[in-house]
């Protein structure tokens, strides 16, 4: 473990290309959701200006908070009031207080649940229900909760287990069933891993895994300039994909910053 004071930056990226619409520095002691509602408000404004399409805010389980869902709901209502498309949410469910055990018990007690058997000793069920999340002002928002329960009686190495092992993944979303069925919701969240690639390019390709100064304000400025440089390099890379004189070696949706540099 390196003896360095760290930071907890929060970033927001738009589209499959990963345009940076928000990159803010926070103290290393900050929780992932600390003041994330304000950062989300600041990121949604440019995102809405850049695209007329419906927006989907995708976040991991650290951002499963009623205040954030309320922020997205307010942004969606305001955008639609102006004739725009909605802003939807898709957040990994945080199973607080034994929530995962309750889901497993409910799945095993449901005789009508359809189980898939991808291999011997493993079965998977996908189903959904609803869950309420309350914002900071006490207002409640009813969300779809898509759940995937995996039961293993034989592990991947062929070892039989004395007691079945269970794994639960849940996803909270404002998307309607018509817009995305349960399997589509899971697929949409799986694409969240691309977000980590965008963040990694800032740390590695722009060499900002460690910020240069001992002053928070200076590092905050450096990170703001990094967001600008990131978008400029991303724009150059996207333009290079469409040029006849620089065909990609393989089909690609974007060029990483290191390649552009």
Residue pairs with C-beta under 8 A, 6 or more apart in sequence:
4 210
5 28
6 28
7 25
7 26
7 27
7 28
7 211
7 219
8 26
8 27
8 28
8 29
8 30
8 31
8 32
8 34
9 23
9 24
9 25
9 26
9 223
10 22
10 23
10 24
10 26
10 32
10 36
10 39
11 20
11 22
11 23
11 24
11 198
11 199
11 202
12 20
12 21
12 22
12 23
12 39
12 40
12 43
12 47
13 19
13 20
13 21
13 195
13 198
13 199
14 20
14 21
14 47
14 50
14 51
15 51
16 194
16 253
16 254
17 234
17 238
17 253
17 254
18 194
18 195
18 197
18 198
18 201
18 234
18 254
19 50
19 231
19 234
20 198
20 227
20 230
20 231
20 234
21 43
21 46
21 47
21 50
22 39
22 42
22 43
22 46
22 227
23 202
23 223
23 224
23 226
23 227
23 230
24 39
24 42
24 220
24 223
25 211
25 216
25 219
25 220
25 223
26 34
26 35
27 216
31 62
32 60
32 62
32 63
33 62
33 63
33 65
33 68
36 63
36 65
36 68
37 67
37 68
37 70
37 71
37 136
40 57
40 68
40 71
40 72
40 75
41 71
41 75
44 55
44 57
44 72
44 75
44 87
47 55
48 55
48 75
48 79
48 84
48 87
52 84
52 85
53 85
54 85
54 86
54 87
54 88
55 85
55 86
55 87
55 88
56 87
56 88
56 89
56 90
56 175
56 188
57 72
57 87
57 88
57 89
57 90
57 91
58 90
58 91
58 188
58 189
58 191
58 192
58 195
59 68
59 89
59 90
59 91
59 92
59 192
60 91
60 92
60 192
61 91
61 92
61 93
61 94
62 94
63 91
64 91
64 92
64 93
64 94
64 133
64 172
65 133
66 133
66 134
66 135
66 136
66 140
66 141
67 135
67 136
68 89
68 91
69 89
69 91
69 133
69 135
69 141
69 143
69 172
69 174
70 135
70 136
70 137
70 139
70 141
71 135
72 87
72 88
72 89
72 174
73 89
73 135
73 141
73 174
75 87
76 86
76 87
76 88
76 174
79 85
79 86
79 87
80 86
88 173
88 174
88 175
88 179
89 143
89 172
89 173
89 174
90 171
90 172
90 173
90 174
90 175
90 185
90 188
90 189
91 171
91 172
91 173
92 169
92 170
92 171
92 172
92 189
92 192
93 99
93 131
93 145
93 147
93 169
93 170
93 171
93 172
95 103
95 168
95 170
99 170
100 166
100 168
103 147
103 149
103 168
103 170
104 149
104 166
104 168
107 113
107 125
107 127
107 147
107 149
110 127
113 125
113 127
114 125
115 123
115 124
115 125
116 123
116 124
116 125
117 123
117 124
118 124
120 154
121 152
121 153
121 154
121 155
121 160
122 150
122 151
122 152
122 153
122 154
123 150
123 151
124 148
124 149
124 150
124 151
125 148
125 149
126 146
126 147
126 148
126 149
126 182
126 183
126 186
127 146
127 147
127 149
127 182
128 144
128 145
128 146
128 147
128 182
129 145
129 147
130 142
130 143
130 144
130 145
131 142
131 143
131 145
131 172
132 140
132 141
132 142
132 143
133 140
133 141
133 143
133 172
134 140
134 141
135 141
141 174
143 172
143 173
143 174
144 172
144 173
144 174
144 175
144 176
144 177
144 185
145 170
145 171
145 172
146 170
146 171
146 173
146 182
146 185
146 186
147 168
147 169
147 170
147 171
148 168
148 169
148 170
148 186
149 166
149 167
149 168
150 166
150 167
150 168
151 164
151 165
151 166
152 161
152 164
152 165
152 166
152 167
153 160
153 161
153 164
153 165
154 160
154 161
155 161
155 165
169 186
171 185
171 186
171 189
173 180
173 185
175 185
175 188
180 188
197 256
201 230
201 256
201 257
201 258
202 208
202 226
202 230
203 209
204 258
205 256
205 257
205 258
205 261
206 226
206 229
206 230
206 257
208 222
208 223
208 226
211 219
211 222
211 223
212 218
212 219
212 222
213 219
213 222
230 257
233 257
233 260
233 261
234 254
234 257
234 260
236 260
237 254
237 255
237 256
237 257
237 259
237 260
238 254
238 255
240 246
240 255
240 260
241 248
241 252
241 253
241 254
241 255
248 255
